[in-house]
Amino acid sequence: MALYSAAAAVLAGLERGDGGIKALVYNSGFPRVRQLYALVSETLRYSPVLEKLLAGAALLQAEKKLPPQLAKVLVYDLLFGKGLKCGGRWKALARRHRARLEAELARLKVQRKVSRSEDLLAPAAAASPGASQVPRYVRVNTLKTCVDDVIDFFKRQGYSYLGQAASVEDLRALSGKKFLLDLHLPELLVFPPQTDFHDNLLYTSGHIILQDKASCLPAFLLSPAAGSHIIDACAAPGNKTSHLAAILKNKGQIFAFDVDTKRLATMNTMLMRAGVTSFQLAQQDFLTVDPGNPKYSKVTCILLDPSCSGSGMVNRVPREEAAPSAERLQALAGFQRKVLSHALSFPALQRLVYSTCSLYQEENEDVVHAVLQERGSAFRLVNAFPSWPCRGLAAFPGAESCLRASPADTLTHGFFVAVLERHGEGAAAPSSLPVAAEENPQHGEGAEPGAAPKKRKRKKQRVKE
């Protein structure tokens, strides 16, 4: 029952505008945060369907003590999820209404002229591209395995591998048990949106990371060399940290900061499961970290993904009143400018990636422009990933060097990424930023960082079913 109650509490918090799904899940106190996150996300994804089923079956009218958020969670798991494996008296209540709910589901499928439950999501996706349209992205954890072995594993589980995608439309067309290698990122596999891997052996063993494609861009574009010292300034829950470690091949050092004790504890567990060894966690506000501390004298790269409005997250409750006020945006942007300026003050810094999951110019282009003006000519924007289709808004000259992502254009969460490099005296030689996988088929000694592998060696741990 604790799982369903926690999920219902998160849904209620989302409806009140208390925060984003990630923050509410991690602050819930529920011990199995990934299980909770998965249940909440999937319930949100099916929310329009669940509302129709609840109304058609008159469940809330029949059970007046049943909170609507809890009803959604229970009906999701009963009809689309794991089948109510826990729940106590509420499970018994939901099962009493099972026949009526299943009849409503069958009626809805006939009305929509679909045969599969996931096809009920399509109308909402067509009207407003969102969670039901974004594929399931799976990042192969190269600290433990390699892409070829993961592909073989899924093929043994009955999935059909279609090769590397040639366009975003290829990703959009995925259905059933088919999957592709992403067209941009060389260690990212793409499955249909409804695919759930939270109970898959590869996920539970840390061989794969469930991470949205846009969220993979910051570490990919930072592209640190093996042996580098890196700061992950606002690190929890740790997916980007584990991605950095994989790029480093665990050779180097990652200093990861976050102010929340629970988030750090969860992050430590996740990093250990992913096989990350080259990291130091600190419960500390990054703004209090002294750039002159000798401990950070070799830090050449910083990944900065600060707190933001979260307006690009497609699994947020779509309510107009949930949009941040002008005062809230101003406060967030002020903090973001402050933390970005602080990050650029580390003396050995050569490259920094600034990213948010926000759609607002105030948190993105405006922040970068203000800090670059403040810093004079010390740092400059790099034209990162030239083949990426969505560029920064024309807020200032050169803003097109930044990247944006959206469900409609890139089939990802909404995201913003800017790459800054030191310029002028003391700067390192110009770097080669990662390019699209299809532009660089070679991968190995002397290849461009981030290029797609031509042939992947099978020398990591092989996962057996």
N, C-alpha and C positions, 0 to 999 in steps of 0.2 A: 504493500500500500504506500510505503514511503516514496517510491519512485513516482507513482501517479500523483500523489499530493504535491510533491516537489515540482513536477512538470506543470500542474495546474497553477501553482503559485507563480512560476515563471511567466506563464501566459497572462495571468492577471497583472503582473508587473509590466509586461509589454503593453497591455491595453491602457494602463495608467500613464505610460510614458516614463516609467522609472529608469529606463536604460535600454541598452541593446541586449540581444539574446545571450551573447557571450558573457557579458558582465553579470547579468542576472543568474545565469547558470553557475558561474564560478563563486558567486556570493551566496548561493542557496544553502550551503552547508551539507548538501547531499554528497556522500563520499565517492560515488561513481559518476564523475562529471561527464565523461564521454557518453555513457549510456543515457544520461539525462539530456544532454545536448542533442543526441540523435533523436530521442523521442519528441522533444519539443520542436525540433526542426521539421520532422516529418508531419507532426500534427499541424503545424503552421502551413506546410505545403498543401495538405489536404483540407485546410480550413473551410473553403467555400463548399466543398462536397459534404463535409461533416455538418455544416449548418443546414444544408438541405435535408440531410438524413434525419437530423434531430427534429427539424420542423415537421417533416413528413410522418415520422413515427410518434410525434407528440410526446417525446421522452421527458422533456423538462416539465411539461404540464402534468404528466403522470407521477413524476418523482420530484416534488417541489423542493425537497431538501438537497437535491443534487446540484452543486454549483455548475454553471454552464461550462467553465473552463475544464473542470474535472470530467464532465460529460464528454467533451471533445476528445480528451486524452483516452478515456476508456473506450469510446466507440472507434477511435483510430486503431488502437491496439487489437480490439476485438475483430474488426473487419479487414484491416490492411496490414497490421503489424505482427506481433509475436503470438497473438491469441490469448491475451490476458493470463500470463503465467503467474501473476501475483495480484493482490488487490483486496483480499478479504471480503467484507460485506458489499463493497462497491462492485467487486467482480461478480458476485452473485446477483446483484441488482441488474448489471448490464446484461448478464446472460439470460435473465428473465425476459428481456426485451429483444433477444437476439433474432428470433424469427421475424418480428416486425421490422427490425433494422435491415435484415438481409432482404426482405421483400421490397423495402424502399430503395435499397441499392440496386436490385434487379430492375425495378421500375425506372430508375434514373438512367441506367445503362440502355434500356430500350428507348427511352425518350431521346437520349443523346446519340443513339445508333452506334454504340461502341460495345465491344465484348470484354475488354480488360479494364480493371479499375483505374490504372494509371492514365488511360485514355480520357478519363473524365476531367483530367487536369488541362487538356489541350485548349478548350475554349478560353479559359482564363489566361493562358499563356499568349494566345493570339491577340487578346484585347490589350494586355499589358505585360510585356516580356518580364518575367521574374523568376521566382524560385523553381517553378515547374518546367522552365525551359533551359535552365542552366544544367549542363551535364554533370555527372559525377566524375570529378578529377581525382586521380590516384597518382601520387608521386612515389616513384620507386626509391626506396632508401638504399643508396649505393654503399652505405657503411656495412650493410648486411647481405646484400644480394646484387643482382644486375638485371637490367631490363629484359634480356632474353629469357632468363630463368623465371621471372615473374610472368611473362607472356606464356611460357610453356605451362606453368602452374594453372593459369586461368583456362588454357585450352584443355587441360586434363579435367577441369571442372565443368566442361561443356560449353565454354564461351568460344565464339568465333572471332579470330583476330583478322582485321581487315587491312592491316598495314598502316603506313603513316598517312595521316589526313593531308589532303592537298588544299583544303579551304575550310573556312568556318562552316560552310554549308554541309560539308561532310560530317562535322560534329553534330549539327542540327538534325541530320537525318538518322542518327543512331537510334536503334530500337532493339527490344528483346535482349538476347545475350550476345550482343556484338560489341566490339570495342576497337579502338584505334590508338596509334601513337600520335601524340599531339603534333600539330604542324609547326609550332614555335619552340616548345621546350623539350629537350631531348630525353628527359627521364620522366615524362608525364604521360600516363595512359588515360584514355577518355572512355567513359561508359555512359549509357543512357541515364537520364536524370533520376529515375526511380530506383537505381541499383543501390543496395545496402550492403556494406562490407563490415559493419561493426562487429559481427560475430565471425568474420572470416579469419582463418588461421594466419594469413599473411599480415592482417591488421593487428591482431592480438599479440603477435610475436614481434612487431615493430619492423617488419620487412617492407611494409607500405605505409604511407602517410596520407590520410584523407585531407587534402588541402586544395582550396580553390585555385584555379590557374592564376588569377590576378594576384593572389597572395604569394605565389611563387616568384613573381617578378622581382621584388626587392633584392633577395639574396642572389638570384640569377644575374641581375644587373650590377650588383656590387662586385661580383666575380673576383673574390680575393684569391691571391696565390697561396698555395700550400705553404704553411709556416707563418702566415700572417697573424698579427695580433689584431683582434676585432672587438669593438664594443657593439652589443645589441642593447640599445639604450632603454627601450620599453618592451621587454622581451616576452613576458607571459602572453599566451599559454605555451609558446615554445616551438611552433611549427617552423617559423623562419630561422630560429636558432639551430634546429636540427638540420635544416637545409644548408645553412652556412657550414656546419660541421662536415656535412657530406661533400660540399665543394672543397673544403680544406683537406678532406680525407683524414680527419682527426689529427692533422699536423699543424700545430699552431696553438693559439689560445683565444677563447671567446670569453669576454667579460659581459655577463648578462645581468641587467638590473630590472627590478620591479618593486613597487612599494607594498604589494599585497602578499601577505604571508601564505594564504591558502593557494593563491595562484602560483606562487613560487614552488610550493610543495608538490602541487600537481605537475608543474613543469619539470621538476627534478625527476619525478617518476617517469614521465614521458621520454625525457632525454636518455635516461638509463635504459629504458626499453628499446630505444632506437639505436643504442650502441654508441652514443656520444660520450667521449672521454675528455675532450680538450675544452672544458668549460669551467667557469667559476660563477656561481650565482650569488647575488648580493641583494638583500632586502634594503634597498636604498633608492631615494629619489634621485634620478640622474642629474638633476640640477644642483645637487649637493656634492657631486663627484668633482674632485679637484683635478683639473687638466694638468697641473704641474706635478702631480704625484708621480714619482719615478716608476711606479707600478704600471703606468699607462704610457710610458715614454716611447714604446714601440708600436703604439696603436696607429695603424695607417688607414684603417677602414672603419666606418661607423654605419650601422643600419639604424635609422631613426623612424619608428612607426608610432607616433605619439597618440594619446587619447584624442578622439575626434567625435563628430556627431554620429558616425556610423550610418550615414544616410545612404551609402551605397550597398548596404547589406540587404540582399533581396529577401531574406527570411524575417525581416522586421515586419511588425504588424502595420499594414498600409492604412494609416489614419492620418488625415490632414493635420489634426491638432498635435500629432506627434512630431511634426517638423519643429526644429529648434527655433526659438525666438531670435530676433536680431541681437538682443543682449547676450544670449547664450553663445551665438556664433562669434560675437566680438570677444567674449571671454576665452573661448576655445582658441581663436586665432592669436590672441595675445599670448597665451601659454605656448602655442606652437612656435611662434616667432622667437620666444625666449629660449625654448629648448633647442631649436635649430641653431641659433646664434651661439649658444653654449657649446654645442657639439663641434662647431667649426673652430672653437678656440683650442682644441687639442693640438699641441705643437707639431707632432709627427703626422698628423692626418693628411692623407693624399686624396681619398675618395670617400664620399658620403652619399647614401641613398636616403631620400626623404619620401615617405609614403603615408597615405591615409586611405581609409575606406569611406571617404566622404565624396559627395558630388559637388560640394559648394566651392566656388572660386575663392571665397574668403579664407578657407582652410588650406587651399592648395596653391594656385598660382600667386595669389596675393601675399601669402606667407613667404614663398621663395623669393619673390621680387623684393619685398621689404628687407629681407636679411641680406640678399646680394647687394643691395644699395648701401646697407649699413657696413658691409665688409669691404666695400670698394672693389679693387681688382684682385683681391687675394684668391677668390674662388670664382669659377665660371660654370655655367650649365653645359653639360655634355649632350650632344644629340644621340640619345640612347635608343638603340633598337630601331633603326630607320625604317624597317619594314612593318613595324607595328602600325595598325590602321588608324588608331584614335590618338590624336595629339592634344597637347595642352591648349586651353582656350587662349585666344589672342589678347591676353591681359597686358602684355608688355612685349617688346621686341625680344625674340628668342624663346618665348613661351612654348612654341611648337616643338622645342626639344624635349619637353616633358611628355609623359604618357598618361593617357586616360583609358579606362576600361568600363564596359557597361554590359548588362544582359543583352540588349538589343544588338549591339555592334560586335562584341567579342565573346558573347555567351559566357560571361563571368559575372562575379559581383562587380559593383561599381567601385572603381579604384583610381588612385592618382599616384604617379611615381615621378620623381625628379632625381637626376644624378648630378652631383656637384663634384668638381675636382679642383685641387689647388692649382693656381695659375701664377706664373711669374717666378720670382726668385725662390728657390727652395722646392720648387715643384718637381715631381718625378717626371720621367719621360712620358709623353702622351700614351695613354693606354688603349688597348683594343677592347672595346666593350663587346659583350656577347651579341651575336647576330642571330637571325632566325635559323632554325634547324635546317631548313631546306637550302639555305644559302651556303652552308658549310658542312658538307657530308662527311668530311674527315674529322677524326677525333683521336687525339693521342699526343705524343711528344711533338711540340712545336705547333699544334693546332690552335686555332682561335678559341679562347675560353667560351664555354657555353655552346659550342657547336655540337651538332648531333653525331653520335658515334656511328662509324661505318661498320665496325664489327666489335661486339662487346664480348669481353673475355669472361668465361665462366669459372671464376676462381673465388667467388664469394660463397657464403653458406647457402646450400641448396635446401629449399623447403620441401619437405615430403608431406603428402596428404595423409 
